[in-house]
Amino acid sequence: MTAEQTALLILDLQNEMVDPKGKVGGGGLAKVVQDRGVIEKAQAVIGAARDRGITVAYIRVGFRADYADALSVAPRVKKMKEHGACVLGTWATEFPEAIAPQPGELIFTKQCVNPFFNTGLMTWLMRHGKTRLAIGGVVTNLVVESTARAGDDAGFAMTVLEDICAAPNPEWHRFAIENTLPLFATISSSKEFIGSVAA
C-alpha cells in the first residue's frame, strides 16, 4: 500500500473514554487502556503516520448538551445521557495531549457507533482517493468492529491495529480480534502497519 491511498482512523480515544476522570473511562475502560499502553502506542503510530504522509483522521462521540441529536434509544446511550457523558465543547470530547490532532487534521463527530453514519467521513475518504484504512481505538467490539464492517462493505481494505484497541472486558476484545474482526479486516499491529506502507 502507499501513503497516498491510506488513512489512519483514531476511534473514540477521547478523554471521556480513556481517562480515569472520564464518565466512561472511570468505569474500568481507562485502566485497561493504561495497562495495554494504548495511548503510548497510538502516539507512536500517529507520529509515524504523519512522518510518512499518511492522513490521520480522528473520530469522537459527541452530543449537544440536551442530547437532542442522540438518535439511538439503546440502553448504553440512555446511560450516557443519565451521566451527562460526551457533551460537545467540554473536556470529555477532546483528545489526550499525547495524541491530540494537529492543526489541519480532521475530526469527525458521531452520535452513534458507526463512524460513517451522518458524519461525512465516507465521502471525504472517497473524495481523497483513500482505499486502505488502518483503525484502532475503543471499544474493540463496538466502534472498531462497526468501522471494520462498514468499511469493508464500502470496499475499503481494512486493517485493525490490535495494540491500539481495548475493551473494558478483555474477553470482549479477545473474541472480536480472534473471531469477528478477521472476517472483515487484516489484524495487525502499529509497527507492522508502518512498515507496510511505502512513502
C-alpha angles and dihedrals in degrees: 000000000000130000091239092058095044136084130184113216118202106202122207096322087147129137095261090060106034105033121081087229091058119105090235099030092051090063092070106284094098091056092053090047090051094045091051093046090233098156094047092049092045089051090054096048093045091052092048092047091052091049090053094047094251115152113247117202127181126216123194140172111243137162139185112260090254093046091230087142094055106106099173118094093191119131093248091059092045088055092050090053092049090054096041091239130172099011114173117245093033135099088260095072096043124092128246112269092244092064101024117147117259121232109286096024114122127246118196117197121208135184096203141041099269109076092202095060113101094336108099091235096120093048092048093050093048093045090055096047098250111161102161125056127192112196140187138157145091136349103025096199094042121037096010093051093041091051092049092050096046093042092051091049089054093052101257119141101239128208123183115208098213096193093061094050129087143168129198088242111051090208091061089052093047094048093050094047094046102035119018107024096055087064090065107022148024111260111225143143132252092253093049091048095054091046092053097055119090115215 
